[in-house]
Amino acid sequence: MSQKTLTVNCPTCRCQIEWKPENQHRPFCSERCRLIDLGEWASESHKIAGEPALDEASSDLMENLYR
């Protein structure tokens, strides 16, 4: 009995890729798409909805506590 290979869409370019251990960039199709996604998170283009864990005032307070 052969197993069906799972295919997923690359989150960046949407091309279909096979979800296999040999695909070192999964869920992305390539290193390029992986780095594009990382850049989007770093520039805050991608965000998780919700309230920030700490506001700026709380951040300043925590910083002063640990000096």
C-alpha positions as CSV (number, residue, x, y, z in Angstrom):
1,M,0.0,0.0,0.0
2,S,1.6,3.3,-1.1
3,Q,1.1,6.4,1.0
4,K,-0.2,9.6,-0.7
5,T,2.3,12.4,-0.4
6,L,0.9,15.6,1.2
7,T,1.2,18.7,-0.9
8,V,0.9,22.2,0.6
9,N,1.0,25.7,-0.9
10,C,4.1,27.8,-0.2
11,P,2.9,30.6,2.1
12,T,4.8,33.2,0.0
13,C,4.4,32.3,-3.7
14,R,1.5,29.8,-3.4
15,C,3.2,27.1,-5.6
16,Q,2.5,23.5,-4.5
17,I,5.2,21.6,-2.8
18,E,5.5,18.1,-1.4
19,W,5.7,17.9,2.4
20,K,8.7,15.6,2.7
21,P,11.7,15.5,5.1
22,E,14.0,16.1,2.1
23,N,12.4,19.5,1.6
24,Q,14.5,21.5,4.0
25,H,12.6,24.8,3.4
26,R,9.1,23.4,4.1
27,P,6.5,24.9,4.3
28,F,8.2,27.2,1.8
29,C,9.3,26.1,-1.7
30,S,12.7,27.7,-1.5
31,E,15.1,29.6,0.7
32,R,14.1,32.7,-1.3
33,C,10.5,32.4,-0.2
34,R,11.5,31.6,3.4
35,L,13.6,34.8,3.5
36,I,10.9,36.9,2.0
37,D,8.5,35.7,4.8
38,L,11.1,36.4,7.5
39,G,11.6,39.9,6.1
40,E,7.9,40.5,6.2
41,W,7.8,39.6,9.9
42,A,10.9,41.6,10.7
43,S,9.4,44.7,9.0
44,E,6.2,44.1,10.9
45,S,4.2,43.7,7.7
46,H,3.0,40.4,9.2
47,K,1.4,40.7,12.6
48,I,-0.6,38.5,14.9
49,A,-3.9,40.1,15.8
50,G,-4.5,41.1,19.4
51,E,-3.2,43.5,22.0
52,P,0.5,43.9,22.4
53,A,2.0,41.9,25.3
54,L,3.7,45.1,26.7
55,D,3.0,48.7,25.8
56,E,5.9,51.1,25.6
57,A,5.4,52.4,29.2
58,S,5.5,48.9,30.6
59,S,8.6,48.1,28.5
60,D,10.4,51.2,30.0
61,L,9.3,50.2,33.5
62,M,10.7,46.6,33.1
63,E,13.9,48.0,31.7
64,N,14.4,50.3,34.7
65,L,13.7,47.5,37.1
66,Y,16.6,45.4,35.7
67,R,19.3,48.1,35.6
